[in-house]
Amino acid sequence: MRGPLKSYGRTLWGVICMSALFFSAAAQAQPEQRTIEATAGEDWDHQKSGMTMPARLGGFDRQYIRDLTDEELDVYGQYYGDDGQTRLTLFFYRAAVNSVPLWFDAANQALRGNVNLLPGTSEYLSSAFTPPGQSEASGLMAVYSTSGNEFKSTGVAMLPLNGWLVKIRFTTAELSAEELAASLMPILNDISWPEEIVSGPAAAVILPCENALKLSDRVKRIKPTMTDALSAGFLNIPVNDTADGEEPGVYCRDPQDFGPFSIYRAGGSEDGYLMPLGDAGRAASVYANRLGGLTGGSREARFTPVMMRLDQNIIFPDLDKLPTPGVLLSATGDGAAISAVTTWPPSSGPTITINVPADEDQ
């Protein structure tokens, strides 16, 4: 099973820039969040997605809007109740891999980790739902009762929107878990959605994989060539955008405990995985690169690590073994990137940038 970014037999044209661009670790870091200027009491339109951030949502006033990128690719609005303890946050972002089950599971795993620290916590509900303007149950939600502390309930809901993802986080000291779950659809109906919405596919929660991947923390980098950099750039042009309602890949969660990390395998893949970096669309991935071995005249296994950002995929030198999550994070966090391919804006088509001098292509 190939990884979700690999594409053979589909031609996509991009501008190939042969340059000596240096990818530093600082260039990969997320920019600091910035506050978006919006008039209090007025709705704010997000032009890229066609969605509107209401001035008032669920009976609560919007306090501010912030962006975790420079291009409004990861925006959220914060709403507070009069008591200061009811917190409603509305997110929308353009994920590196457009899959509601994947990013919902990442968000729910983080939520579970938080609520497990609280006394009297139990899961009240986990289910799919049909978002406004859609024909399929393409959204997922989970609600927890957190009695025994200052809050009564907390929950998360996620849905697709024409290639974007929308997420709601709701924590309240006033509503029970049952009441919070019942408030979801009225909250969603308060939002001004685009006139044209392509319904996302029916969503289902992610299940554990049947077996565990064999991973190593003793790996070596393979010296890259120009061919490696160029072919990896083409192979990492994303083709799984589900804005047109196309069914996304089915993932399972590897059953191993990696501490703060969870890894997901497309179709139960045995030769790679994707590791979300948080729950807002960014990830690191690694998959077997069989083409690289063939073009290099080698039959040895090799695996390509990729840092998947919201606007580009950054490719690093191949590894000789499938790495553990900690090693993958290190392998995608330095200045050794060999190429990159833009994934935003989609209207301009992908641009591949190469960072391997031609005279190294032996």
C-alpha positions, 0 to 999 in steps of 0.5 A, spaced: 500 500 500 503 506 497 503 512 502 497 517 501 502 522 498 505 518 492 502 518 485 504 514 479 500 515 473 497 522 474 500 528 470 501 534 474 505 540 471 509 545 476 514 550 475 521 546 477 526 551 480 533 549 480 536 553 486 541 553 492 535 555 496 537 553 503 532 550 508 533 552 515 530 549 521 527 556 523 524 556 516 520 550 518 517 553 524 510 555 525 510 563 525 507 566 531 500 567 531 497 574 529 491 577 531 486 579 525 483 586 525 475 585 526 470 590 528 467 587 534 459 586 533 460 584 526 461 578 522 468 577 519 469 573 512 474 568 511 475 569 503 479 563 502 474 558 504 468 562 503 466 561 511 464 567 516 466 567 523 460 570 527 460 576 531 456 571 536 456 564 536 452 559 541 450 565 545 457 568 546 460 574 543 467 573 539 473 576 543 478 575 538 480 572 531 487 569 530 491 566 525 497 561 526 500 562 519 501 568 514 496 567 509 489 565 513 490 558 513 489 556 520 484 561 523 480 561 530 475 565 533 475 565 541 468 566 544 467 566 552 461 566 556 459 571 561 462 567 567 468 567 563 468 559 564 464 557 558 469 557 552 467 556 545 473 556 539 471 555 532 477 553 528 478 552 520 484 550 517 487 547 510 490 541 512 496 537 509 492 531 508 484 532 508 481 527 512 476 528 518 477 522 521 485 523 521 484 530 524 478 528 529 482 522 532 488 527 533 484 532 536 480 527 540 486 523 543 489 530 545 482 531 549 482 525 552 489 526 554 487 532 558 480 530 561 484 523 563 487 528 568 481 530 571 477 527 576 470 524 575 471 524 567 467 519 562 466 519 555 458 521 554 458 520 546 462 519 540 458 519 533 458 522 526 453 527 524 451 531 518 453 538 517 449 544 515 448 544 507 451 537 507 448 530 505 452 525 508 454 524 516 461 527 514 462 530 521 465 527 527 464 529 535 466 527 542 463 529 548 465 528 555 462 529 562 467 532 567 463 532 573 468 533 579 471 539 577 469 546 575 467 544 568 461 540 567 463 538 560 467 538 554 467 536 547 470 537 540 467 536 533 470 536 526 467 537 519 469 538 512 468 544 508 470 544 500 477 542 502 478 545 508 476 543 515 472 546 521 473 544 528 469 546 534 472 546 541 467 547 547 468 547 554 462 549 559 461 550 567 454 550 565 451 545 561 451 537 562 454 533 557 448 531 554 446 538 553 453 540 550 451 535 545 444 537 544 447 544 543 452 542 537 447 543 531 444 550 533 451 552 534 453 550 527 446 553 524 448 560 527 454 560 522 454 563 515 456 557 510 458 558 503 452 557 498 455 552 495 458 546 499 460 539 496 458 534 501 464 530 504 464 523 504 461 519 510 466 519 516 467 514 521 472 514 527 479 511 526 480 504 529 487 501 531 491 497 526 491 490 527 499 489 528 504 494 530 510 497 525 517 495 526 521 501 527 528 503 528 531 508 532 538 506 529 537 509 522 542 512 517 541 518 511 542 516 504 546 521 500 541 524 496 542 526 488 539 531 484 534 525 481 532 523 488 530 530 490 526 531 483 523 525 483 521 526 491 518 533 489 513 530 484 511 524 488 509 528 494 505 533 490 498 531 493 493 528 490 488 527 495 484 533 496 477 531 497 474 538 496 470 535 490 467 529 495 472 524 493 473 519 498 479 520 502 484 514 504 482 510 510 487 510 516 488 506 522 492 508 528 498 504 530 497 500 537 504 502 540 505 507 545 509 513 543 508 517 548 506 524 546 505 521 538 500 517 535 502 515 528 497 513 522 497 508 517 494 509 510 490 502 509 494 499 514 500 500 510 506 496 512 512 501 509 510 508 512 506 512 516 503 519 518 504 523 524 500 529 526 504 534 529 498 537 533 491 537 531 491 543 526 493 539 519 501 539 520 504 532 520 511 529 518 510 522 514 515 517 512 514 512 506 518 507 502 521 510 496 521 504 491 523 509 485 529 512 489 532 505 489 531 503 482 533 510 479 539 509 484 541 502 482 540 500 489 535 494 491 536 496 498 530 499 502 529 506 503 524 511 506 523 518 505 521 523 510 517 529 509 515 535 513 508 536 511 506 544 512 499 547 510 502 550 504 508 546 502 511 539 503 518 539 505 522 533 503 529 530 506 534 525 505 532 518 505 533 513 511 535 506 510 530 504 515 523 506 517 524 510 523 521 511 530 517 517 531 522 521 535 527 519 529 522 522 524 521 528 528 529 529 528 530 527 520 525 533 518 527 538 523 534 540 520 537 544 514 538 538 510 532 538 506 533 536 499 526 539 495 520 542 497 513 542 493 508 547 494 501 545 496 498 552 496 495 556 493 492 550 489 490 555 483 497 556 481 499 549 481 505 546 484 512 549 484 518 544 486 524 547 488 530 543 488 536 543 493 541 538 491 547 541 486 547 538 479 554 535 480 552 531 486 547 527 481 552 521 480 
